[in-house]
Amino acid sequence: MNKIIILIIFMAFTPCAHAKGTNITIQIIMDDSGVLINPSEADQYKMQFLLHIKRLVRKRKFSTAHIDVISSSIGRTVWSGTPSDLKRKAARALALVNAVKSIPQNCNNLSGAFNELASNLRALKRQGYRAAHVIVFSSLIHTPRPCTKTTKITLPQLPPVKGNINKALTSFKGIRSIDFYWVSPHQMLGWEEFLSPTLLWADQHDTRFNLRDIERSKFSLQRALKLEAPK
């Protein structure tokens, strides 16, 4: 009997997986704009990506990881939760699916999206999070504000001058990986050069960095996400 009581007390007060899991955040910027390349196909791969996120529930340290999903069109967090929410709460999973769908009339506010990322990371750092993974699913095409049906987009296009995207991506030393998916082939060269300060920072902090065009994204998203938990 005494052994059973001790076991119950141990289970109740040992932080175990939940406490360790909450040390991790996954920050996702999702392109839901009208300038996303091949939007119908992109939406299919978004679902493949969300399936990978859902499967993180199988990993003890990731099952309760904090997830924020940021809309690139409005530049705000539109969903927050955990892999466990996606696995066990159908309504929450459906809300996320609806939140990431591409909408043809949506503008794209990349500056606002990366500002929101920086804000989220600052808040989570204050809360004691030690590790972050940043994932950007976007063609990296910014639309001027305000934009209308007649707004003209010429590619290749320079990255937005407003906001400090490199600072947002290097503001938290606990970032373990930075992954870009679905980048327009026309935007690859310009963004590779633009993100060179982030790449240098990533090399110095042992952070994995990948900038993938559409074809490389398809290949990568057919495989499991490579996310490392803090030791």
C-alpha positions in Angstrom: 0.0 0.0 0.0 2.8 2.4 0.9 4.5 1.8 -2.4 1.3 2.7 -4.2 0.9 5.9 -2.3 4.5 6.9 -3.0 4.0 6.2 -6.7 0.9 8.4 -6.9 2.7 11.2 -5.2 5.7 10.9 -7.6 3.5 11.0 -10.6 1.6 14.0 -9.4 4.6 16.1 -8.6 7.2 15.1 -11.2 7.2 17.6 -14.1 8.2 14.9 -16.6 7.3 15.4 -20.3 4.8 18.3 -20.0 7.3 20.6 -18.3 10.1 19.7 -20.8 7.8 20.0 -23.7 6.7 23.5 -22.8 10.4 24.7 -23.2 9.9 24.4 -26.9 8.1 26.7 -29.3 7.4 26.3 -33.0 6.7 29.6 -34.8 5.1 29.3 -38.2 4.6 32.0 -40.7 2.0 30.8 -43.2 1.4 32.5 -46.6 -2.4 32.8 -47.1 -2.2 35.6 -49.6 -3.3 36.0 -53.2 0.4 36.1 -54.4 1.3 32.6 -53.2 2.7 30.7 -56.2 0.5 27.8 -57.3 -2.0 28.3 -54.5 -4.1 25.1 -55.0 -1.0 22.9 -54.9 0.5 24.9 -52.1 -2.6 24.4 -50.0 -2.2 20.6 -50.5 1.4 20.8 -49.2 0.3 22.9 -46.3 -1.9 20.0 -45.2 1.1 17.7 -45.6 3.1 20.1 -43.4 0.3 20.3 -40.8 0.2 16.5 -40.7 3.9 16.5 -39.8 3.2 19.0 -37.0 0.4 16.8 -35.7 2.7 13.7 -35.7 5.0 15.6 -33.3 2.6 14.4 -30.6 4.5 11.0 -30.8 7.7 12.7 -29.6 7.6 13.2 -25.8 9.4 16.6 -25.8 7.3 18.0 -28.6 3.8 16.8 -27.7 3.1 19.9 -25.6 5.4 22.3 -27.6 3.8 25.7 -28.0 2.8 26.5 -31.6 2.0 29.9 -33.0 0.7 30.3 -36.6 1.1 33.7 -38.1 -0.9 34.8 -41.1 1.4 36.5 -43.7 -1.5 38.5 -45.1 -2.6 40.2 -41.9 0.7 39.9 -40.0 -0.9 38.5 -36.9 -1.0 35.2 -34.9 -4.2 33.4 -36.0 -3.8 30.1 -34.1 -2.0 28.9 -31.0 -1.9 25.5 -29.5 0.1 22.2 -29.3 0.5 19.1 -31.4 -1.7 17.4 -28.7 -4.5 19.8 -29.6 -4.3 18.8 -33.3 -4.4 15.1 -32.4 -7.2 15.2 -29.8 -9.3 18.2 -30.5 -11.0 18.1 -33.9 -12.5 21.6 -33.7 -9.1 23.1 -33.0 -7.5 21.1 -35.9 -10.3 22.3 -38.2 -9.8 25.9 -37.1 -6.1 25.7 -38.0 -6.8 24.1 -41.4 -9.2 27.0 -42.2 -6.8 29.6 -41.0 -4.0 28.7 -43.4 -5.9 28.4 -46.6 -4.9 30.7 -49.4 -7.4 33.5 -50.2 -7.1 35.1 -53.7 -8.0 38.6 -52.6 -5.6 38.7 -49.6 -2.6 41.1 -49.7 0.7 39.9 -48.2 2.2 41.7 -45.3 5.6 40.1 -44.8 7.0 43.0 -42.7 4.1 42.6 -40.3 4.4 38.8 -40.2 8.1 39.0 -39.2 7.4 41.7 -36.7 4.8 39.4 -35.1 7.4 36.6 -35.0 9.8 38.9 -33.2 7.1 39.9 -30.7 6.1 36.2 -30.1 9.7 35.2 -29.4 10.3 38.1 -27.0 7.2 37.1 -25.0 8.0 33.4 -25.0 11.6 34.1 -23.9 10.3 36.0 -20.9 8.1 33.0 -20.1 11.2 30.7 -20.0 11.2 29.0 -23.3 14.6 27.7 -24.2 14.3 26.4 -27.8 12.5 27.7 -30.9 12.0 26.4 -34.4 11.0 29.0 -37.0 9.2 27.8 -40.2 8.1 30.0 -43.0 5.8 28.7 -45.8 5.7 31.5 -48.3 6.6 32.5 -51.8 8.2 35.6 -50.2 6.3 38.1 -52.4 5.4 41.3 -50.5 2.5 43.5 -51.6 2.6 47.2 -51.1 0.1 48.7 -48.6 -2.6 49.4 -49.5 -3.0 46.9 -52.3 -5.9 46.5 -54.7 -7.0 44.3 -57.6 -4.9 46.5 -59.9 -1.7 46.3 -57.8 1.1 45.2 -60.1 3.7 42.7 -58.9 7.0 42.4 -60.8 9.3 39.5 -60.1 12.0 39.3 -59.0 11.0 41.7 -56.2 13.2 43.1 -53.5 12.5 42.1 -49.9 10.5 44.6 -47.9 12.4 47.5 -46.5 10.1 48.1 -43.6 10.6 45.9 -40.5 13.8 44.2 -39.7 13.4 40.6 -40.9 17.0 39.6 -40.2 16.7 40.9 -36.6 13.5 39.0 -36.1 15.2 35.7 -37.2 18.2 36.3 -34.9 16.6 37.9 -31.9 16.5 34.7 -29.8 19.7 32.6 -29.4 17.5 29.6 -28.6 16.4 29.3 -32.2 17.5 25.8 -33.3 16.3 25.8 -36.9 15.0 28.2 -39.6 13.2 26.6 -42.5 11.7 28.4 -45.5 9.3 26.5 -47.8 7.7 27.3 -51.1 9.9 30.2 -52.1 9.3 31.6 -55.6 12.2 30.6 -57.9 12.3 34.3 -59.0 12.8 35.3 -55.3 15.5 32.8 -54.3 18.6 34.8 -55.3 17.5 38.1 -53.8 16.4 36.5 -50.5 19.6 34.4 -50.2 21.6 37.7 -50.4 19.1 39.5 -48.2 19.2 36.8 -45.5 23.0 36.5 -45.5 23.2 38.1 -42.0 20.8 35.4 -40.7 22.8 32.7 -42.4 26.0 34.0 -40.7 24.3 34.1 -37.4 23.0 30.6 -37.9 26.5 29.3 -38.6 27.8 30.9 -35.4 25.0 29.5 -33.2 24.8 26.0 -34.7 21.3 26.7 -36.0 20.1 24.8 -39.1 19.1 27.1 -41.9 17.3 26.1 -45.2 15.8 28.2 -47.9 13.8 26.0 -50.3 12.2 26.7 -53.6 9.0 25.0 -54.6 10.4 21.8 -56.0 12.8 21.3 -53.1 9.9 22.1 -50.7 7.8 19.3 -52.2 10.7 16.8 -51.8 11.3 17.9 -48.2 7.7 17.9 -47.1 7.3 14.3 -48.2 9.6 13.5 -45.3 9.4 14.0 -41.6 10.3 17.4 -40.1 13.8 17.5 -38.5 13.3 19.3 -35.2 15.7 18.9 -32.3 14.7 19.3 -28.7 16.9 21.0 -26.2 19.2 18.7 -24.2 
